[in-house]
Amino acid sequence: MLIPLLLAALLSRWVAAGILSAAGLRLIAAGLARQLPADLPLLAAANRAALGDLQQATQLLSGHETLLRASYDAAFRQLLNGLAVLAVALAALLPYLLRKDSAQASRP
């Protein structure tokens, strides 16, 4: 019983990490697309930045390191703010989810 629970926990972490990485990629790419010409490999650079390889991402963008770092920073802050809002919403919802209805509490 313990092994399936551990596998499910690991899988859920991988899925969550994948979702956050994809969201970061999209936010970084959107930030770069607003300020740089379309002929640059924006998606490839955003992908490298989302994976934490800022040096390779800078090389792909021909030295636009300042814009890349600003876009990376903005995307990271947006993800953190989104996760904070989600945590507050879940904390507010938790008492509702854990409450016992009086009708259900009286049933055996």
Backbone torsions as a table, in degrees:
resi	resn	phi	psi	omega
1	MET	NA	-32.6	-177.2
2	LEU	-72.6	-37.6	-177.8
3	ILE	-64.1	-45.6	176.9
4	PRO	-62.0	-34.9	178.2
5	LEU	-67.0	-40.5	177.6
6	LEU	-65.9	-40.9	177.8
7	LEU	-64.2	-40.9	178.3
8	ALA	-64.5	-39.9	178.6
9	ALA	-64.7	-43.4	178.0
10	LEU	-64.7	-43.1	-179.9
11	LEU	-63.2	-41.7	-179.8
12	SER	-65.6	-35.3	176.6
13	ARG	-66.7	-40.3	178.7
14	TRP	-65.6	-41.1	178.7
15	VAL	-64.4	-44.4	178.9
16	ALA	-62.7	-41.8	178.1
17	ALA	-64.1	-38.8	177.4
18	GLY	-65.2	-41.0	179.1
19	ILE	-65.3	-44.7	179.3
20	LEU	-65.4	-38.3	178.4
21	SER	-65.5	-42.4	178.4
22	ALA	-65.8	-39.4	177.6
23	ALA	-65.4	-41.8	176.9
24	GLY	-62.2	-42.2	177.8
25	LEU	-58.8	-45.9	-178.5
26	ARG	-65.5	-41.8	179.7
27	LEU	-66.7	-40.9	178.7
28	ILE	-65.7	-45.5	-179.9
29	ALA	-62.5	-40.0	178.9
30	ALA	-64.9	-41.2	178.1
31	GLY	-63.9	-39.8	178.5
32	LEU	-70.8	-39.3	-177.0
33	ALA	-64.3	-28.0	178.9
34	ARG	-71.5	-22.6	-170.6
35	GLN	-121.3	-13.0	-176.7
36	LEU	-119.0	155.8	178.7
37	PRO	-66.7	153.4	-175.7
38	ALA	-72.6	-14.4	-177.6
39	ASP	-77.6	-9.5	175.7
40	LEU	-82.5	151.8	179.0
41	PRO	-76.1	72.9	-174.4
42	LEU	-64.6	-44.0	-177.6
43	LEU	-66.2	-40.5	178.3
44	ALA	-65.4	-41.1	178.7
45	ALA	-67.4	-40.9	178.0
46	ALA	-64.2	-37.7	177.9
47	ASN	-63.2	-45.6	178.5
48	ARG	-62.5	-41.3	-179.6
49	ALA	-66.7	-41.0	179.5
50	ALA	-63.5	-29.2	177.5
51	LEU	-85.3	-2.2	176.9
52	GLY	93.2	3.7	-179.4
53	ASP	-95.3	74.8	-176.2
54	LEU	-70.5	-28.3	179.4
55	GLN	-65.6	-47.5	178.5
56	GLN	-65.7	-38.8	178.4
57	ALA	-62.7	-39.9	178.1
58	THR	-65.0	-39.4	177.9
59	GLN	-64.0	-37.7	178.7
60	LEU	-66.8	-28.6	-177.9
61	LEU	-97.6	16.4	175.8
62	SER	54.1	44.0	172.4
63	GLY	87.8	14.7	176.5
64	HIS	-84.5	53.1	-173.8
65	GLU	-64.9	-38.4	-178.2
66	THR	-63.1	-45.6	178.7
67	LEU	-66.3	-38.9	179.4
68	LEU	-63.7	-46.2	179.6
69	ARG	-65.0	-38.9	178.3
70	ALA	-65.3	-41.4	178.4
71	SER	-67.1	-40.7	177.9
72	TYR	-62.7	-44.3	180.0
73	ASP	-63.6	-45.8	-179.8
74	ALA	-63.2	-41.3	179.6
75	ALA	-65.0	-41.9	179.8
76	PHE	-63.7	-42.4	178.7
77	ARG	-65.0	-40.0	178.6
78	GLN	-64.6	-40.4	176.9
79	LEU	-64.3	-43.2	178.6
80	LEU	-63.7	-42.2	178.3
81	ASN	-64.0	-40.8	178.0
82	GLY	-63.5	-41.9	178.4
83	LEU	-68.0	-35.0	177.5
84	ALA	-66.0	-42.5	177.6
85	VAL	-63.0	-41.8	178.6
86	LEU	-63.3	-41.1	179.0
87	ALA	-64.5	-41.8	178.8
88	VAL	-66.2	-42.1	179.3
89	ALA	-62.9	-42.6	178.4
90	LEU	-67.7	-36.8	177.1
91	ALA	-65.4	-37.6	178.1
92	ALA	-70.8	-31.3	-178.0
93	LEU	-82.7	-21.4	-175.3
94	LEU	-57.3	-46.6	178.2
95	PRO	-59.9	-35.6	177.5
96	TYR	-65.9	-42.1	-178.4
97	LEU	-70.8	-28.6	-176.7
98	LEU	-94.1	-7.5	-178.4
99	ARG	-69.9	152.9	177.3
100	LYS	-108.8	128.9	175.1
101	ASP	-71.0	146.2	179.9
102	SER	-65.1	-31.1	178.6
103	ALA	-69.2	-40.9	179.7
104	GLN	-75.3	-30.4	-178.3
105	ALA	-69.8	-29.2	-178.7
106	SER	-82.4	-15.1	178.9
107	ARG	-79.0	144.7	178.6
108	PRO	-75.0	NA	NA
